[in-house]
Amino acid sequence: MADYLLNFAKSRGIACHEDDAGKQGGTEAGNIIFTIGDGGDTLFLSHMDTARSTASVKPVLREDRITSDGQTVLGVDNRVGISTLLTAVDIISKADLPHLGFTVVFTICEESNLAGSRYLHANTAIKRGYAFDSSYRPGAFIIKAPGAKYFTVEVNGKASHSGIAPEEGVNALQIAARAVGSLPLGRIDDNTTMNIGPFHSDAATNVVPPKVELMGEIRSGSNARVEEIEKLVLRIFSQSTAGTEASFDYSSEWDFQPYEIAEDAPVRKHLISCLKNLDINIQPKASFGGSDANVLNAKGIPTINLGVGAQRPHSNDEFILYDDLMNTTKIALELMQNEN
Ligand SMILES: [Zn+2]
């Protein structure tokens, strides 16, 4: 993907380079960055990775849409963003249309650890960003997204032969399971969710499990609410280990921060004026997912994630309507050319 983008830029005389985000993100490629004119103050972004492999994808062109043959993902998330941005850049460069300077970034690792946007060193002139990466249809855009914190809990008990001396063991698995059973998992309130994914013990069946590790996440539109739920998690593990010989270690890290784009933010006003020019229905939305836009907003670059029409993302039924490809390309062109 990265090679394709580098060749695309070279064959059109577009200034481009690959940064070193790959070294830190642990991937072969880094972010690919196109600099149009002086790079301007606006950043356009989409991600190169897909949630599942597209190595054997067979695109099927139907009457009104493109799908895969049903055996793999099509890769609409986020190839729709990439193809519409490339088309807009291509039209501008070939037709020599008037445009402002701007920067296009194709990131790595959006689906895994957001390493692309995390390790991106954006030019200090960049004042706003547009990510082309929401599954909403063109005209819809994300003005509010939650933050998420990862956490890991390690419960330590004591190993012992489960048949010969169970009394001498401290069963970390059972203590951890009791705590997990008390956690309010799922949707906690309108704005907050919690989940536990991995939960394991390596003990053999004849050993009282001495150690258990589990990992989860807390997601909310409010940082304060995340911290509040985190305190509850700590309290529940303290209670379930209290009075036993077990102990626990807890660690957590922000995966991404929440954001909200105000109505009078220049990034939002510019988008709205472009959508009006195109006569596309304006639909601000809240999202429950995290994306590169969260990372850029946390870095102080107000960024909106735009609907590109990449529907049923991550499933084998992914599809994109030709109409949506067209409208997303028009939006990209308008944002790139419209001065305000
Ligand atoms: Zn995506």
Boltz pocket constraint, residues with backbone or C-beta under 6 A from the ligand:
constraints:
  - pocket:
      binder: B
      contacts: [[A, 47], [A, 77], [A, 78], [A, 110], [A, 133]]
      max_distance: 6.0
